[in-house]
Amino acid sequence: MDQALEKKLLDIEAKLLEHKFPPQLVIENTSGCNQKCIHCSHKEMIRPKKRMERALWDKIVEEVGTEAPDTEIWPTFYGEALSLAGELWDRIDYAAEVGCRNLVLNSNGSLLLRQNHIDRILRSPLKRFILSLDGLTKETYEKIRYLGKWETTYHGVEELLREKEKRGQLYPLIICQFSLMKENEHEVEPFREYWKARGAEVKVRPKLEWTATGSIRSDRIDHETDFRIACPWGNNTMAIHQDGSAVACAVDYEGRFKVGNAGDTSVKELWHRLGMRLRRLHREHRWDEIPDICQGCRDWQTAGAEYEKRNLPGSRPFWYDQETTDFKVASREIR
């Protein structure tokens, strides 16, 4: 592995802390998606593609609002959030009503022009809205984002940015994301220039392997190195599937490791169980004892995506070093 990357990863590991409550919580309101991207294991997922019951969502966000209102909540990760139509915004609004202050939504952007989504996004309490696009030209975009339509998606994102500028809003910050891989590496700088010129921020990250339990592999990941760090995602993020299962991390797409269910157990208790069975073992480098799903996973090598300097509260993940703001996650503590 490149020495510069090793140093970067060691610096990230050195900053990992134990938290009383998950500082970043992925809640899968839907496990269904309308695209079959070449770099995503969702197309291989065999568990049910369903919506989370509204009562379960309410239970989770009510606890977050009480226990740690600055926890970063992602209302979905594996599925396409906008497919929930108006129900999505009702759920997000309720989370804000019960005290959740740091809501972040990701989407493939293909449905932006439907169901009045642009207006709802701009009237929502979201801090960030992240659009996974991964290609600048029609040829590259549609090769990577299979079933996506370049004209529809790009028109929708551009319209969202124009409307946000027209309204003069700070939030939500609009971020266009680019997962770097051999199929699109030639477009990364033009992509960055294109979206920055239109008022978006750009996030670039290496392609993931989704725990390498499916067929997805990345040439951005070193499969031979003996070097390893405690997984930043496993340490910082808790993921809850649509059926309430609390799983290993945000890329445990099939739910191969579970510590309980949010339907009958508090988020705080589930987080504690993950701490004993996963986080502690990682931080202590007890590699022979970490969960099976972690053994062959090398997605930790992709930690530390590129961000531009920004001092707008809530505009960056909780772990990002912001030199000009005192915005903190309330539940953070030093181990």
C-alpha positions in Angstrom: 0.0 0.0 0.0 1.1 3.5 -0.8 2.8 5.1 2.3 0.9 8.3 1.9 -2.4 6.4 2.1 -1.1 4.4 5.1 -0.4 7.7 6.9 -3.8 9.1 6.0 -5.5 6.0 7.4 -3.4 6.0 10.5 -4.3 9.6 11.1 -8.0 8.7 10.7 -7.7 5.8 13.1 -5.9 7.9 15.7 -9.0 10.2 15.9 -11.5 7.4 16.4 -13.4 7.8 19.6 -15.9 5.8 21.6 -19.3 7.3 21.6 -22.2 6.9 24.1 -24.7 7.1 21.3 -24.2 6.6 17.5 -22.9 9.9 16.1 -24.1 8.7 12.6 -27.2 6.6 12.2 -28.3 5.1 8.9 -32.0 4.2 9.0 -33.2 2.3 5.9 -36.7 3.7 5.2 -36.7 1.6 2.0 -34.5 -1.1 0.8 -35.8 -0.8 -2.8 -34.0 1.0 -5.6 -34.8 1.9 -9.2 -31.3 1.5 -10.5 -28.8 -1.4 -10.9 -25.5 0.3 -10.8 -22.3 -1.6 -11.8 -20.5 -0.6 -8.6 -23.3 -1.5 -6.1 -24.2 -4.8 -4.5 -27.8 -3.8 -4.2 -28.6 -5.7 -7.4 -27.4 -8.9 -5.7 -29.3 -8.4 -2.5 -31.7 -11.2 -1.6 -33.4 -9.8 1.5 -36.8 -8.2 1.0 -37.0 -4.9 -0.8 -39.6 -3.1 1.4 -40.4 0.0 3.3 -39.8 0.5 7.0 -43.0 0.6 9.0 -43.8 4.2 10.0 -44.1 3.3 13.7 -40.6 1.9 13.7 -39.1 5.1 12.2 -41.0 7.2 14.7 -39.7 5.1 17.6 -36.1 5.5 16.4 -36.1 9.2 15.8 -38.0 9.9 19.0 -35.1 8.3 20.9 -32.5 10.1 18.9 -34.3 13.4 19.4 -34.2 12.8 23.2 -30.8 11.2 23.6 -28.6 12.9 21.0 -30.3 15.4 18.8 -27.1 16.2 16.9 -26.7 12.6 15.7 -26.3 12.6 12.0 -29.4 10.8 10.6 -29.4 9.3 7.1 -33.1 8.3 6.3 -31.9 5.7 3.9 -28.7 4.4 2.3 -29.3 1.2 0.3 -32.5 2.2 -1.4 -33.8 5.2 -3.3 -35.4 7.5 -0.8 -37.4 9.6 -3.3 -39.4 6.5 -4.2 -41.3 7.0 -0.9 -42.8 10.2 -2.4 -44.6 12.4 0.1 -44.3 9.9 2.9 -40.5 10.5 2.9 -41.0 14.2 3.7 -43.6 13.4 6.4 -41.1 11.2 8.1 -38.2 13.7 7.8 -40.5 16.5 9.1 -41.5 14.3 12.1 -37.9 13.6 12.9 -37.2 17.4 13.1 -40.4 17.9 15.2 -39.1 15.5 17.8 -35.7 17.2 18.1 -33.4 15.7 15.4 -31.2 18.5 14.2 -28.8 16.8 11.7 -30.6 15.2 8.8 -28.8 14.1 5.7 -30.4 12.5 2.6 -28.8 10.6 -0.2 -30.4 9.9 -3.6 -29.6 9.0 -7.2 -31.6 12.0 -8.3 -33.6 10.2 -10.9 -36.9 11.1 -9.4 -36.2 14.8 -8.7 -38.7 16.1 -11.3 -41.6 14.1 -9.9 -43.9 14.4 -6.8 -42.9 18.0 -6.2 -39.6 16.8 -4.7 -37.6 19.9 -5.5 -39.8 22.1 -3.5 -40.1 19.6 -0.7 -36.3 19.2 -0.5 -35.8 23.0 -0.3 -38.6 23.3 2.4 -37.2 20.4 4.4 -35.0 20.5 7.5 -32.2 18.7 5.7 -28.6 19.9 6.3 -27.2 18.1 3.3 -28.6 16.5 0.2 -26.1 14.1 -1.5 -26.7 13.1 -5.1 -24.7 10.0 -6.3 -24.1 10.7 -10.0 -20.7 9.1 -10.8 -20.4 10.3 -14.4 -20.4 13.5 -16.4 -21.2 12.4 -19.9 -24.3 10.4 -20.9 -22.2 7.5 -22.0 -20.3 7.2 -18.7 -23.3 8.0 -16.5 -25.6 5.4 -18.1 -22.9 2.8 -18.2 -22.3 3.0 -14.4 -25.9 3.9 -13.3 -27.7 1.2 -15.2 -31.4 2.1 -15.7 -30.6 5.8 -15.0 -31.4 8.3 -17.7 -28.8 11.0 -18.0 -31.0 13.7 -19.4 -33.7 13.3 -16.7 -31.3 13.1 -13.8 -29.0 16.0 -14.9 -32.0 18.2 -15.7 -33.4 17.5 -12.2 -30.2 18.3 -10.4 -29.7 21.5 -12.3 -33.3 22.6 -11.7 -32.8 21.9 -7.9 -29.7 24.1 -7.9 -31.3 26.9 -9.9 -34.3 26.9 -7.5 -32.1 26.9 -4.4 -30.1 29.9 -5.8 -33.4 31.7 -6.6 -34.6 31.2 -3.0 -31.3 32.3 -1.6 -31.1 29.4 0.8 -28.1 28.1 2.7 -29.6 24.7 3.4 -29.7 22.0 2.4 -26.1 21.9 1.0 -26.3 20.2 -2.4 -23.4 17.7 -2.9 -22.8 15.9 -6.2 -20.9 12.7 -5.4 -18.5 10.8 -7.7 -17.4 7.3 -6.8 -14.0 6.9 -8.5 -13.4 3.8 -10.6 -11.7 2.8 -13.8 -14.9 3.4 -15.8 -15.1 7.1 -14.9 -11.6 8.3 -13.7 -11.1 10.3 -16.9 -14.1 12.5 -16.0 -13.4 13.3 -12.4 -12.0 16.8 -12.9 -14.6 17.9 -15.6 -17.3 16.6 -13.3 -16.0 18.7 -10.4 -15.8 21.8 -12.6 -19.3 21.2 -14.1 -21.1 21.0 -10.8 -19.1 23.6 -8.9 -20.0 26.1 -11.7 -23.7 25.4 -11.0 -23.5 25.9 -7.3 -23.1 22.4 -6.0 -20.3 21.0 -3.9 -18.5 17.9 -5.1 -17.5 14.9 -3.1 -15.1 12.3 -4.5 -14.6 8.9 -3.0 -13.1 5.6 -4.1 -15.4 2.8 -5.2 -16.5 0.5 -2.4 -16.7 -3.3 -2.4 -19.7 -3.6 -0.1 -17.8 -5.9 2.3 -16.6 -8.0 -0.7 -19.3 -10.6 0.1 -20.8 -10.2 -3.3 -19.2 -9.8 -6.8 -18.1 -6.1 -6.6 -14.4 -5.5 -6.5 -12.5 -2.2 -6.7 -9.1 -1.5 -8.2 -8.9 1.4 -5.7 -8.4 -1.2 -2.8 -5.2 -3.1 -2.0 -6.1 -6.7 -1.5 -2.6 -7.9 -0.7 -1.5 -5.6 2.1 -1.2 -6.9 5.7 -1.6 -3.3 6.9 -5.0 -2.7 8.6 -6.7 -0.1 10.8 -9.8 -0.1 12.9 -12.7 0.5 10.5 -13.9 4.1 10.7 -17.4 3.1 9.4 -17.8 0.3 11.9 -16.6 2.7 14.7 -18.7 5.7 13.8 -21.9 4.5 12.2 -24.8 2.4 13.1 -27.1 1.0 10.4 -30.7 -0.2 10.9 -32.4 -2.1 8.1 -36.0 -1.6 7.1 -37.1 -4.6 9.3 -35.4 -3.0 12.3 -32.2 -5.2 12.2 -29.1 -3.4 13.6 -26.3 -4.7 11.5 -22.5 -4.4 11.3 -22.2 -1.1 9.4 -23.5 0.9 6.6 -22.2 -1.5 3.9 -23.5 -4.7 5.5 -26.1 -4.7 2.8 -27.4 -8.2 3.4 -27.4 -8.0 7.2 -24.9 -10.8 7.7 -24.1 -9.6 11.3 -26.9 -8.5 13.6 -27.0 -7.5 17.3 -30.8 -7.1 17.7 -33.8 -5.3 16.4 -34.8 -1.7 17.0 -38.4 -2.7 17.1 -38.0 -4.2 20.6 -34.6 -2.7 21.7 -33.4 0.8 22.1 -30.9 2.4 19.8 -28.6 3.0 22.8 -28.6 -0.7 23.8 -28.0 -1.8 20.2 -25.1 0.6 20.0 -23.7 -0.8 23.2 -23.9 -4.4 21.8 -22.1 -3.3 18.7 -19.4 -1.7 20.9 -18.7 -5.0 22.7 -18.9 -7.3 19.6 -17.4 -5.1 16.9 -16.0 -1.6 17.7 -13.9 -2.6 20.7 -12.3 -5.5 18.8 -11.4 -3.3 15.9 -9.9 -0.5 18.0 -7.8 -3.1 20.0 -6.7 -4.7 16.7 -8.0 -8.1 17.7 -8.3 -9.1 14.1 -8.9 -12.8 14.8 -12.0 -11.9 16.9 -13.8 -9.3 14.7 -17.0 -10.5 13.1 -16.8 -12.7 10.0 -18.1 -10.0 7.8 -15.3 -7.7 8.8 -12.6 -10.4 8.2 -12.5 -10.1 4.4 -13.8 -6.5 4.1 -11.3 -3.8 3.0 -13.7 -1.0 2.5 -12.0 0.8 5.4 -9.3 1.8 2.9 -11.8 4.2 1.3 -12.2 6.3 4.5 -11.7 10.0 4.2 -13.5 11.3 1.2 -12.5 14.6 -0.3 -14.4 17.7 0.9 -13.9 21.4 0.4 -13.3 23.6 3.4 -16.6 24.9 4.7 -17.6 26.5 8.0 -21.4 26.1 7.7 -22.7 24.1 10.6 -23.9 20.7 9.6 -22.3 20.9 6.2 -19.8 18.1 6.9 -19.9 14.7 8.5 -19.4 14.8 12.3 -15.9 13.5 12.1 -14.7 16.1 9.6 -12.2 18.6 11.1 -13.8 22.0 10.8 -11.3 24.7 11.8 -13.8 27.6 11.9 -16.8 26.2 13.7 -17.5 24.8 17.1 -20.3 22.5 15.8 -20.1 19.2 17.7 -22.0 16.0 18.3 -23.4 16.2 21.8 -22.7 12.5 22.6 -19.0 12.6 21.7 -16.5 11.5 24.3 -12.8 10.5 24.4 -12.2 6.9 25.0 
